[in-house]
Amino acid sequence: MYKRQALSGLNIVVTGTLPLDRDEVKDLIAEHGGKSTSSVSKNTHYVLAGDSPGSKVDKARDLGVPVIGWNEFQTLLK
């Protein structure tokens, strides 16, 4: 069965508390063709932010990187 690579070529930074364990979220990103990185840069496509995200959200906003929540992330996977 062909697996859709919905996140192919995307760099996503995960921050804050999410419904799944952080490693599970990173695995989910990889399974859909994306790459999970640890720091926000101009090469970051999205910051996936949960509760209490910290300074990564501020840096994303400074760089103009879109900050998305869990529901928006789920939409990207479809």
PDB file with SEQRES, HELIX, SHEET and CRYST1 records, atoms N, CA, C and O in Angstrom:
SEQRES   1 A   78  MET TYR LYS ARG GLN ALA LEU SER GLY LEU ASN ILE VAL          
SEQRES   2 A   78  VAL THR GLY THR LEU PRO LEU ASP ARG ASP GLU VAL LYS          
SEQRES   3 A   78  ASP LEU ILE ALA GLU HIS GLY GLY LYS SER THR SER SER          
SEQRES   4 A   78  VAL SER LYS ASN THR HIS TYR VAL LEU ALA GLY ASP SER          
SEQRES   5 A   78  PRO GLY SER LYS VAL ASP LYS ALA ARG ASP LEU GLY VAL          
SEQRES   6 A   78  PRO VAL ILE GLY TRP ASN GLU PHE GLN THR LEU LEU LYS          
HELIX    1 AA1 ARG A   22  GLU A   31  1                                  10    
HELIX    2 AA2 SER A   55  LEU A   63  1                                   9    
HELIX    3 AA3 TRP A   70  LEU A   77  1                                   8    
SHEET    1 AA1 4 LYS A  35  THR A  37  0                                        
SHEET    2 AA1 4 ASN A  11  THR A  15  1                                        
SHEET    3 AA1 4 TYR A  46  ALA A  49  1                                        
SHEET    4 AA1 4 VAL A  67  ILE A  68  1                                        
CRYST1    1.000    1.000    1.000  90.00  90.00  90.00 P 1           1          
ATOM      1  N   MET A   1       0.843  -1.185   0.000  1.00  0.00           N  
ATOM      2  CA  MET A   1       0.000   0.000   0.000  1.00  0.00           C  
ATOM      3  C   MET A   1       0.884   1.243   0.000  1.00  0.00           C  
ATOM      4  O   MET A   1       1.840   1.321   0.771  1.00  0.00           O  
ATOM      5  N   TYR A   2       0.581   2.191  -0.836  1.00  0.00           N  
ATOM      6  CA  TYR A   2       1.335   3.429  -0.936  1.00  0.00           C  
ATOM      7  C   TYR A   2       1.009   4.332   0.241  1.00  0.00           C  
ATOM      8  O   TYR A   2      -0.160   4.587   0.531  1.00  0.00           O  
ATOM      9  N   LYS A   3       2.031   4.809   0.908  1.00  0.00           N  
ATOM     10  CA  LYS A   3       1.837   5.692   2.053  1.00  0.00           C  
ATOM     11  C   LYS A   3       2.005   7.139   1.594  1.00  0.00           C  
ATOM     12  O   LYS A   3       3.045   7.501   1.042  1.00  0.00           O  
ATOM     13  N   ARG A   4       1.021   7.935   1.812  1.00  0.00           N  
ATOM     14  CA  ARG A   4       1.061   9.338   1.416  1.00  0.00           C  
ATOM     15  C   ARG A   4       2.080  10.084   2.276  1.00  0.00           C  
ATOM     16  O   ARG A   4       2.070   9.973   3.502  1.00  0.00           O  
ATOM     17  N   GLN A   5       2.935  10.824   1.639  1.00  0.00           N  
ATOM     18  CA  GLN A   5       3.974  11.578   2.322  1.00  0.00           C  
ATOM     19  C   GLN A   5       3.526  13.030   2.483  1.00  0.00           C  
ATOM     20  O   GLN A   5       4.073  13.932   1.847  1.00  0.00           O  
ATOM     21  N   ALA A   6       2.541  13.242   3.327  1.00  0.00           N  
ATOM     22  CA  ALA A   6       1.910  14.550   3.496  1.00  0.00           C  
ATOM     23  C   ALA A   6       2.874  15.629   3.977  1.00  0.00           C  
ATOM     24  O   ALA A   6       2.639  16.813   3.734  1.00  0.00           O  
ATOM     25  N   LEU A   7       3.952  15.242   4.653  1.00  0.00           N  
ATOM     26  CA  LEU A   7       4.891  16.222   5.204  1.00  0.00           C  
ATOM     27  C   LEU A   7       6.233  16.210   4.476  1.00  0.00           C  
ATOM     28  O   LEU A   7       7.227  16.728   4.986  1.00  0.00           O  
ATOM     29  N   SER A   8       6.257  15.627   3.299  1.00  0.00           N  
ATOM     30  CA  SER A   8       7.489  15.481   2.534  1.00  0.00           C  
ATOM     31  C   SER A   8       8.196  16.824   2.358  1.00  0.00           C  
ATOM     32  O   SER A   8       7.602  17.794   1.887  1.00  0.00           O  
ATOM     33  N   GLY A   9       9.469  16.866   2.743  1.00  0.00           N  
ATOM     34  CA  GLY A   9      10.272  18.062   2.574  1.00  0.00           C  
ATOM     35  C   GLY A   9      10.084  19.140   3.625  1.00  0.00           C  
ATOM     36  O   GLY A   9      10.702  20.201   3.540  1.00  0.00           O  
ATOM     37  N   LEU A  10       9.235  18.882   4.620  1.00  0.00           N  
ATOM     38  CA  LEU A  10       8.973  19.893   5.642  1.00  0.00           C  
ATOM     39  C   LEU A  10       9.811  19.663   6.895  1.00  0.00           C  
ATOM     40  O   LEU A  10       9.962  18.533   7.359  1.00  0.00           O  
ATOM     41  N   ASN A  11      10.351  20.750   7.433  1.00  0.00           N  
ATOM     42  CA  ASN A  11      11.063  20.731   8.708  1.00  0.00           C  
ATOM     43  C   ASN A  11      10.124  21.271   9.774  1.00  0.00           C  
ATOM     44  O   ASN A  11       9.619  22.388   9.662  1.00  0.00           O  
ATOM     45  N   ILE A  12       9.897  20.476  10.802  1.00  0.00           N  
ATOM     46  CA  ILE A  12       8.936  20.835  11.846  1.00  0.00           C  
ATOM     47  C   ILE A  12       9.608  20.751  13.215  1.00  0.00           C  
ATOM     48  O   ILE A  12      10.231  19.745  13.553  1.00  0.00           O  
ATOM     49  N   VAL A  13       9.472  21.817  13.990  1.00  0.00           N  
ATOM     50  CA  VAL A  13       9.982  21.847  15.359  1.00  0.00           C  
ATOM     51  C   VAL A  13       8.802  21.582  16.290  1.00  0.00           C  
ATOM     52  O   VAL A  13       7.746  22.200  16.151  1.00  0.00           O  
ATOM     53  N   VAL A  14       8.982  20.672  17.231  1.00  0.00           N  
ATOM     54  CA  VAL A  14       7.942  20.313  18.195  1.00  0.00           C  
ATOM     55  C   VAL A  14       8.288  20.936  19.542  1.00  0.00           C  
ATOM     56  O   VAL A  14       9.411  20.799  20.027  1.00  0.00           O  
ATOM     57  N   THR A  15       7.317  21.620  20.145  1.00  0.00           N  
ATOM     58  CA  THR A  15       7.549  22.245  21.436  1.00  0.00           C  
ATOM     59  C   THR A  15       6.282  22.223  22.276  1.00  0.00           C  
ATOM     60  O   THR A  15       5.175  22.217  21.737  1.00  0.00           O  
ATOM     61  N   GLY A  16       6.437  22.211  23.570  1.00  0.00           N  
ATOM     62  CA  GLY A  16       5.281  22.199  24.464  1.00  0.00           C  
ATOM     63  C   GLY A  16       4.735  20.801  24.689  1.00  0.00           C  
ATOM     64  O   GLY A  16       5.268  19.815  24.180  1.00  0.00           O  
ATOM     65  N   THR A  17       3.665  20.739  25.461  1.00  0.00           N  
ATOM     66  CA  THR A  17       3.019  19.474  25.795  1.00  0.00           C  
ATOM     67  C   THR A  17       1.914  19.189  24.791  1.00  0.00           C  
ATOM     68  O   THR A  17       1.016  20.007  24.594  1.00  0.00           O  
ATOM     69  N   LEU A  18       1.985  18.024  24.158  1.00  0.00           N  
ATOM     70  CA  LEU A  18       1.023  17.620  23.124  1.00  0.00           C  
ATOM     71  C   LEU A  18       0.286  16.359  23.569  1.00  0.00           C  
ATOM     72  O   LEU A  18       0.679  15.725  24.548  1.00  0.00           O  
ATOM     73  N   PRO A  19      -0.795  15.984  22.846  1.00  0.00           N  
ATOM     74  CA  PRO A  19      -1.558  14.788  23.232  1.00  0.00           C  
ATOM     75  C   PRO A  19      -0.756  13.482  23.186  1.00  0.00           C  
ATOM     76  O   PRO A  19      -1.097  12.523  23.878  1.00  0.00           O  
ATOM     77  N   LEU A  20       0.302  13.440  22.377  1.00  0.00           N  
ATOM     78  CA  LEU A  20       1.162  12.263  22.302  1.00  0.00           C  
ATOM     79  C   LEU A  20       2.516  12.603  22.891  1.00  0.00           C  
ATOM     80  O   LEU A  20       2.889  13.772  22.981  1.00  0.00           O  
ATOM     81  N   ASP A  21       3.248  11.580  23.292  1.00  0.00           N  
ATOM     82  CA  ASP A  21       4.629  11.741  23.739  1.00  0.00           C  
ATOM     83  C   ASP A  21       5.446  12.379  22.614  1.00  0.00           C  
ATOM     84  O   ASP A  21       5.187  12.124  21.438  1.00  0.00           O  
ATOM     85  N   ARG A  22       6.418  13.197  22.966  1.00  0.00           N  
ATOM     86  CA  ARG A  22       7.220  13.915  21.971  1.00  0.00           C  
ATOM     87  C   ARG A  22       7.866  12.960  20.952  1.00  0.00           C  
ATOM     88  O   ARG A  22       7.883  13.255  19.757  1.00  0.00           O  
ATOM     89  N   ASP A  23       8.392  11.828  21.415  1.00  0.00           N  
ATOM     90  CA  ASP A  23       8.999  10.867  20.492  1.00  0.00           C  
ATOM     91  C   ASP A  23       7.971  10.297  19.524  1.00  0.00           C  
ATOM     92  O   ASP A  23       8.284  10.057  18.357  1.00  0.00           O  
ATOM     93  N   GLU A  24       6.757  10.080  19.995  1.00  0.00           N  
ATOM     94  CA  GLU A  24       5.694   9.593  19.113  1.00  0.00           C  
ATOM     95  C   GLU A  24       5.359  10.630  18.047  1.00  0.00           C  
ATOM     96  O   GLU A  24       5.115  10.281  16.892  1.00  0.00           O  
ATOM     97  N   VAL A  25       5.346  11.897  18.429  1.00  0.00           N  
ATOM     98  CA  VAL A  25       5.063  12.965  17.469  1.00  0.00           C  
ATOM     99  C   VAL A  25       6.181  13.030  16.425  1.00  0.00           C  
ATOM    100  O   VAL A  25       5.912  13.166  15.231  1.00  0.00           O  
ATOM    101  N   LYS A  26       7.417  12.933  16.872  1.00  0.00           N  
ATOM    102  CA  LYS A  26       8.550  12.961  15.941  1.00  0.00           C  
ATOM    103  C   LYS A  26       8.507  11.777  14.989  1.00  0.00           C  
ATOM    104  O   LYS A  26       8.812  11.922  13.805  1.00  0.00           O  
ATOM    105  N   ASP A  27       8.129  10.599  15.498  1.00  0.00           N  
ATOM    106  CA  ASP A  27       7.980   9.415  14.648  1.00  0.00           C  
ATOM    107  C   ASP A  27       6.866   9.626  13.626  1.00  0.00           C  
ATOM    108  O   ASP A  27       7.001   9.230  12.468  1.00  0.00           O  
ATOM    109  N   LEU A  28       5.784  10.238  14.046  1.00  0.00           N  
ATOM    110  CA  LEU A  28       4.661  10.521  13.152  1.00  0.00           C  
ATOM    111  C   LEU A  28       5.094  11.459  12.028  1.00  0.00           C  
ATOM    112  O   LEU A  28       4.722  11.263  10.871  1.00  0.00           O  
ATOM    113  N   ILE A  29       5.872  12.464  12.368  1.00  0.00           N  
ATOM    114  CA  ILE A  29       6.389  13.396  11.358  1.00  0.00           C  
ATOM    115  C   ILE A  29       7.244  12.635  10.348  1.00  0.00           C  
ATOM    116  O   ILE A  29       7.082  12.805   9.140  1.00  0.00           O  
ATOM    117  N   ALA A  30       8.145  11.801  10.840  1.00  0.00           N  
ATOM    118  CA  ALA A  30       9.026  11.028   9.960  1.00  0.00           C  
ATOM    119  C   ALA A  30       8.236  10.051   9.087  1.00  0.00           C  
ATOM    120  O   ALA A  30       8.540   9.892   7.905  1.00  0.00           O  
ATOM    121  N   GLU A  31       7.233   9.403   9.657  1.00  0.00           N  
ATOM    122  CA  GLU A  31       6.417   8.442   8.904  1.00  0.00           C  
ATOM    123  C   GLU A  31       5.699   9.115   7.731  1.00  0.00           C  
ATOM    124  O   GLU A  31       5.383   8.467   6.734  1.00  0.00           O  
ATOM    125  N   HIS A  32       5.448  10.402   7.859  1.00  0.00           N  
ATOM    126  CA  HIS A  32       4.755  11.135   6.804  1.00  0.00           C  
ATOM    127  C   HIS A  32       5.714  11.956   5.942  1.00  0.00           C  
ATOM    128  O   HIS A  32       5.294  12.854   5.212  1.00  0.00           O  
ATOM    129  N   GLY A  33       7.011  11.635   6.035  1.00  0.00           N  
ATOM    130  CA  GLY A  33       7.989  12.230   5.128  1.00  0.00           C  
ATOM    131  C   GLY A  33       8.642  13.509   5.599  1.00  0.00           C  
ATOM    132  O   GLY A  33       9.462  14.077   4.878  1.00  0.00           O  
ATOM    133  N   GLY A  34       8.304  13.983   6.791  1.00  0.00           N  
ATOM    134  CA  GLY A  34       8.886  15.221   7.297  1.00  0.00           C  
ATOM    135  C   GLY A  34      10.106  14.968   8.155  1.00  0.00           C  
ATOM    136  O   GLY A  34      10.489  13.825   8.407  1.00  0.00           O  
ATOM    137  N   LYS A  35      10.706  16.058   8.597  1.00  0.00           N  
ATOM    138  CA  LYS A  35      11.870  15.980   9.470  1.00  0.00           C  
ATOM    139  C   LYS A  35      11.590  16.813  10.704  1.00  0.00           C  
ATOM    140  O   LYS A  35      11.150  17.959  10.605  1.00  0.00           O  
ATOM    141  N   SER A  36      11.843  16.238  11.857  1.00  0.00           N  
ATOM    142  CA  SER A  36      11.680  16.947  13.114  1.00  0.00           C  
ATOM    143  C   SER A  36      13.038  17.497  13.530  1.00  0.00           C  
ATOM    144  O   SER A  36      13.998  16.745  13.697  1.00  0.00           O  
ATOM    145  N   THR A  37      13.110  18.799  13.693  1.00  0.00           N  
ATOM    146  CA  THR A  37      14.352  19.426  14.111  1.00  0.00           C  
ATOM    147  C   THR A  37      14.173  20.015  15.502  1.00  0.00           C  
ATOM    148  O   THR A  37      13.050  20.235  15.954  1.00  0.00           O  
ATOM    149  N   SER A  38      15.295  20.269  16.180  1.00  0.00           N  
ATOM    150  CA  SER A  38      15.201  20.704  17.568  1.00  0.00           C  
ATOM    151  C   SER A  38      15.207  22.217  17.753  1.00  0.00           C  
ATOM    152  O   SER A  38      14.799  22.715  18.802  1.00  0.00           O  
ATOM    153  N   SER A  39      15.666  22.949  16.743  1.00  0.00           N  
ATOM    154  CA  SER A  39      15.709  24.403  16.895  1.00  0.00           C  
ATOM    155  C   SER A  39      15.052  25.104  15.714  1.00  0.00           C  
ATOM    156  O   SER A  39      15.046  24.596  14.592  1.00  0.00           O  
ATOM    157  N   VAL A  40      14.508  26.260  15.984  1.00  0.00           N  
ATOM    158  CA  VAL A  40      13.816  27.054  14.970  1.00  0.00           C  
ATOM    159  C   VAL A  40      14.853  27.846  14.177  1.00  0.00           C  
ATOM    160  O   VAL A  40      15.736  28.483  14.751  1.00  0.00           O  
ATOM    161  N   SER A  41      14.734  27.797  12.849  1.00  0.00           N  
ATOM    162  CA  SER A  41      15.620  28.561  11.977  1.00  0.00           C  
ATOM    163  C   SER A  41      14.824  29.013  10.757  1.00  0.00           C  
ATOM    164  O   SER A  41      13.631  28.733  10.642  1.00  0.00           O  
ATOM    165  N   LYS A  42      15.492  29.706   9.862  1.00  0.00           N  
ATOM    166  CA  LYS A  42      14.828  30.152   8.632  1.00  0.00           C  
ATOM    167  C   LYS A  42      14.439  28.965   7.756  1.00  0.00           C  
ATOM    168  O   LYS A  42      13.634  29.113   6.836  1.00  0.00           O  
ATOM    169  N   ASN A  43      15.007  27.782   8.036  1.00  0.00           N  
ATOM    170  CA  ASN A  43      14.676  26.574   7.271  1.00  0.00           C  
ATOM    171  C   ASN A  43      13.509  25.791   7.866  1.00  0.00           C  
ATOM    172  O   ASN A  43      13.111  24.760   7.324  1.00  0.00           O  
ATOM    173  N   THR A  44      12.965  26.275   8.974  1.00  0.00           N  
ATOM    174  CA  THR A  44      11.826  25.620   9.618  1.00  0.00           C  
ATOM    175  C   THR A  44      10.549  26.003   8.878  1.00  0.00           C  
ATOM    176  O   THR A  44      10.310  27.179   8.602  1.00  0.00           O  
ATOM    177  N   HIS A  45       9.732  25.004   8.561  1.00  0.00           N  
ATOM    178  CA  HIS A  45       8.465  25.267   7.873  1.00  0.00           C  
ATOM    179  C   HIS A  45       7.322  25.521   8.844  1.00  0.00           C  
ATOM    180  O   HIS A  45       6.464  26.367   8.592  1.00  0.00           O  
ATOM    181  N   TYR A  46       7.310  24.771   9.978  1.00  0.00           N  
ATOM    182  CA  TYR A  46       6.261  24.928  10.987  1.00  0.00           C  
ATOM    183  C   TYR A  46       6.839  24.672  12.373  1.00  0.00           C  
ATOM    184  O   TYR A  46       7.780  23.896  12.540  1.00  0.00           O  
ATOM    185  N   VAL A  47       6.256  25.339  13.356  1.00  0.00           N  
ATOM    186  CA  VAL A  47       6.489  24.988  14.749  1.00  0.00           C  
ATOM    187  C   VAL A  47       5.171  24.430  15.264  1.00  0.00           C  
ATOM    188  O   VAL A  47       4.150  25.117  15.259  1.00  0.00           O  
ATOM    189  N   LEU A  48       5.204  23.188  15.706  1.00  0.00           N  
ATOM    190  CA  LEU A  48       4.035  22.533  16.293  1.00  0.00           C  
ATOM    191  C   LEU A  48       4.088  22.793  17.790  1.00  0.00           C  
ATOM    192  O   LEU A  48       4.940  22.250  18.493  1.00  0.00           O  
ATOM    193  N   ALA A  49       3.177  23.624  18.272  1.00  0.00           N  
ATOM    194  CA  ALA A  49       3.216  24.057  19.666  1.00  0.00           C  
ATOM    195  C   ALA A  49       2.038  23.510  20.463  1.00  0.00           C  
ATOM    196  O   ALA A  49       0.879  23.636  20.069  1.00  0.00           O  
ATOM    197  N   GLY A  50       2.370  22.902  21.589  1.00  0.00           N  
ATOM    198  CA  GLY A  50       1.362  22.450  22.532  1.00  0.00           C  
ATOM    199  C   GLY A  50       1.288  23.414  23.701  1.00  0.00           C  
ATOM    200  O   GLY A  50       1.647  24.584  23.570  1.00  0.00           O  
ATOM    201  N   ASP A  51       0.829  22.933  24.832  1.00  0.00           N  
ATOM    202  CA  ASP A  51       0.751  23.752  26.034  1.00  0.00           C  
ATOM    203  C   ASP A  51       2.154  24.081  26.545  1.00  0.00           C  
ATOM    204  O   ASP A  51       3.060  23.252  26.451  1.00  0.00           O  
ATOM    205  N   SER A  52       2.334  25.277  27.081  1.00  0.00           N  
ATOM    206  CA  SER A  52       3.612  25.745  27.642  1.00  0.00           C  
ATOM    207  C   SER A  52       4.778  25.576  26.667  1.00  0.00           C  
ATOM    208  O   SER A  52       5.751  24.893  26.986  1.00  0.00           O  
ATOM    209  N   PRO A  53       4.691  26.189  25.480  1.00  0.00           N  
ATOM    210  CA  PRO A  53       5.693  25.966  24.441  1.00  0.00           C  
ATOM    211  C   PRO A  53       7.050  26.625  24.662  1.00  0.00           C  
ATOM    212  O   PRO A  53       8.045  26.142  24.122  1.00  0.00           O  
ATOM    213  N   GLY A  54       7.130  27.686  25.417  1.00  0.00           N  
ATOM    214  CA  GLY A  54       8.421  28.322  25.664  1.00  0.00           C  
ATOM    215  C   GLY A  54       8.878  29.248  24.553  1.00  0.00           C  
ATOM    216  O   GLY A  54       8.072  29.750  23.770  1.00  0.00           O  
ATOM    217  N   SER A  55      10.194  29.468  24.495  1.00  0.00           N  
ATOM    218  CA  SER A  55      10.768  30.498  23.627  1.00  0.00           C  
ATOM    219  C   SER A  55      10.798  30.140  22.145  1.00  0.00           C  
ATOM    220  O   SER A  55      10.994  31.019  21.306  1.00  0.00           O  
ATOM    221  N   LYS A  56      10.607  28.873  21.810  1.00  0.00           N  
ATOM    222  CA  LYS A  56      10.637  28.498  20.387  1.00  0.00           C  
ATOM    223  C   LYS A  56       9.522  29.189  19.600  1.00  0.00           C  
ATOM    224  O   LYS A  56       9.695  29.511  18.424  1.00  0.00           O  
ATOM    225  N   VAL A  57       8.399  29.413  20.240  1.00  0.00           N  
ATOM    226  CA  VAL A  57       7.287  30.105  19.579  1.00  0.00           C  
ATOM    227  C   VAL A  57       7.675  31.559  19.306  1.00  0.00           C  
ATOM    228  O   VAL A  57       7.387  32.090  18.233  1.00  0.00           O  
ATOM    229  N   ASP A  58       8.320  32.192  20.262  1.00  0.00           N  
ATOM    230  CA  ASP A  58       8.764  33.576  20.064  1.00  0.00           C  
ATOM    231  C   ASP A  58       9.756  33.672  18.913  1.00  0.00           C  
ATOM    232  O   ASP A  58       9.662  34.575  18.081  1.00  0.00           O  
ATOM    233  N   LYS A  59      10.702  32.748  18.863  1.00  0.00           N  
ATOM    234  CA  LYS A  59      11.691  32.766  17.782  1.00  0.00           C  
ATOM    235  C   LYS A  59      11.008  32.524  16.438  1.00  0.00           C  
ATOM    236  O   LYS A  59      11.356  33.159  15.442  1.00  0.00           O  
ATOM    237  N   ALA A  60      10.038  31.609  16.407  1.00  0.00           N  
ATOM    238  CA  ALA A  60       9.310  31.341  15.165  1.00  0.00           C  
ATOM    239  C   ALA A  60       8.617  32.607  14.674  1.00  0.00           C  
ATOM    240  O   ALA A  60       8.688  32.943  13.492  1.00  0.00           O  
ATOM    241  N   ARG A  61       7.959  33.295  15.572  1.00  0.00           N  
ATOM    242  CA  ARG A  61       7.259  34.526  15.188  1.00  0.00           C  
ATOM    243  C   ARG A  61       8.239  35.580  14.693  1.00  0.00           C  
ATOM    244  O   ARG A  61       7.949  36.292  13.731  1.00  0.00           O  
ATOM    245  N   ASP A  62       9.397  35.687  15.339  1.00  0.00           N  
ATOM    246  CA  ASP A  62      10.425  36.635  14.901  1.00  0.00           C  
ATOM    247  C   ASP A  62      10.901  36.333  13.483  1.00  0.00           C  
ATOM    248  O   ASP A  62      11.194  37.243  12.708  1.00  0.00           O  
ATOM    249  N   LEU A  63      10.975  35.036  13.152  1.00  0.00           N  
ATOM    250  CA  LEU A  63      11.442  34.618  11.827  1.00  0.00           C  
ATOM    251  C   LEU A  63      10.313  34.490  10.800  1.00  0.00           C  
ATOM    252  O   LEU A  63      10.572  34.219   9.627  1.00  0.00           O  
ATOM    253  N   GLY A  64       9.073  34.681  11.232  1.00  0.00           N  
ATOM    254  CA  GLY A  64       7.940  34.541  10.314  1.00  0.00           C  
ATOM    255  C   GLY A  64       7.559  33.100  10.018  1.00  0.00           C  
ATOM    256  O   GLY A  64       6.932  32.819   8.996  1.00  0.00           O  
ATOM    257  N   VAL A  65       7.935  32.183  10.908  1.00  0.00           N  
ATOM    258  CA  VAL A  65       7.610  30.767  10.744  1.00  0.00           C  
ATOM    259  C   VAL A  65       6.222  30.516  11.330  1.00  0.00           C  
ATOM    260  O   VAL A  65       5.956  30.910  12.465  1.00  0.00           O  
ATOM    261  N   PRO A  66       5.330  29.866  10.572  1.00  0.00           N  
ATOM    262  CA  PRO A  66       3.993  29.584  11.096  1.00  0.00           C  
ATOM    263  C   PRO A  66       4.019  28.681  12.330  1.00  0.00           C  
ATOM    264  O   PRO A  66       4.736  27.681  12.367  1.00  0.00           O  
ATOM    265  N   VAL A  67       3.230  29.048  13.331  1.00  0.00           N  
ATOM    266  CA  VAL A  67       3.069  28.249  14.540  1.00  0.00           C  
ATOM    267  C   VAL A  67       1.698  27.594  14.455  1.00  0.00           C  
ATOM    268  O   VAL A  67       0.682  28.277  14.321  1.00  0.00           O  
ATOM    269  N   ILE A  68       1.674  26.260  14.535  1.00  0.00           N  
ATOM    270  CA  ILE A  68       0.418  25.524  14.428  1.00  0.00           C  
ATOM    271  C   ILE A  68       0.164  24.733  15.693  1.00  0.00           C  
ATOM    272  O   ILE A  68       1.093  24.409  16.433  1.00  0.00           O  
ATOM    273  N   GLY A  69      -1.089  24.425  15.936  1.00  0.00           N  
ATOM    274  CA  GLY A  69      -1.485  23.595  17.062  1.00  0.00           C  
ATOM    275  C   GLY A  69      -1.737  22.167  16.611  1.00  0.00           C  
ATOM    276  O   GLY A  69      -1.569  21.829  15.439  1.00  0.00           O  
ATOM    277  N   TRP A  70      -2.142  21.335  17.563  1.00  0.00           N  
ATOM    278  CA  TRP A  70      -2.359  19.914  17.288  1.00  0.00           C  
ATOM    279  C   TRP A  70      -3.410  19.688  16.204  1.00  0.00           C  
ATOM    280  O   TRP A  70      -3.210  18.849  15.325  1.00  0.00           O  
ATOM    281  N   ASN A  71      -4.522  20.417  16.248  1.00  0.00           N  
ATOM    282  CA  ASN A  71      -5.578  20.224  15.244  1.00  0.00           C  
ATOM    283  C   ASN A  71      -5.105  20.593  13.849  1.00  0.00           C  
ATOM    284  O   ASN A  71      -5.426  19.897  12.887  1.00  0.00           O  
ATOM    285  N   GLU A  72      -4.356  21.665  13.724  1.00  0.00           N  
ATOM    286  CA  GLU A  72      -3.819  22.052  12.417  1.00  0.00           C  
ATOM    287  C   GLU A  72      -2.812  21.013  11.919  1.00  0.00           C  
ATOM    288  O   GLU A  72      -2.752  20.723  10.724  1.00  0.00           O  
ATOM    289  N   PHE A  73      -2.039  20.466  12.823  1.00  0.00           N  
ATOM    290  CA  PHE A  73      -1.084  19.416  12.462  1.00  0.00           C  
ATOM    291  C   PHE A  73      -1.823  18.196  11.917  1.00  0.00           C  
ATOM    292  O   PHE A  73      -1.417  17.616  10.910  1.00  0.00           O  
ATOM    293  N   GLN A  74      -2.900  17.814  12.582  1.00  0.00           N  
ATOM    294  CA  GLN A  74      -3.702  16.676  12.126  1.00  0.00           C  
ATOM    295  C   GLN A  74      -4.237  16.920  10.713  1.00  0.00           C  
ATOM    296  O   GLN A  74      -4.291  15.999   9.898  1.00  0.00           O  
ATOM    297  N   THR A  75      -4.628  18.156  10.428  1.00  0.00           N  
ATOM    298  CA  THR A  75      -5.118  18.512   9.095  1.00  0.00           C  
ATOM    299  C   THR A  75      -4.008  18.355   8.053  1.00  0.00           C  
ATOM    300  O   THR A  75      -4.269  17.897   6.940  1.00  0.00           O  
ATOM    301  N   LEU A  76      -2.778  18.729   8.397  1.00  0.00           N  
ATOM    302  CA  LEU A  76      -1.656  18.583   7.477  1.00  0.00           C  
ATOM    303  C   LEU A  76      -1.419  17.126   7.110  1.00  0.00           C  
ATOM    304  O   LEU A  76      -0.988  16.828   5.996  1.00  0.00           O  
ATOM    305  N   LEU A  77      -1.694  16.222   8.034  1.00  0.00           N  
ATOM    306  CA  LEU A  77      -1.460  14.804   7.787  1.00  0.00           C  
ATOM    307  C   LEU A  77      -2.457  14.192   6.817  1.00  0.00           C  
ATOM    308  O   LEU A  77      -2.201  13.132   6.247  1.00  0.00           O  
ATOM    309  N   LYS A  78      -3.580  14.846   6.628  1.00  0.00           N  
ATOM    310  CA  LYS A  78      -4.631  14.285   5.762  1.00  0.00           C  
ATOM    311  C   LYS A  78      -4.407  14.603   4.311  1.00  0.00           C  
ATOM    312  O   LYS A  78      -5.203  14.202   3.461  1.00  0.00           O  
TER     313      LYS A  78                                                      
END                                                                             
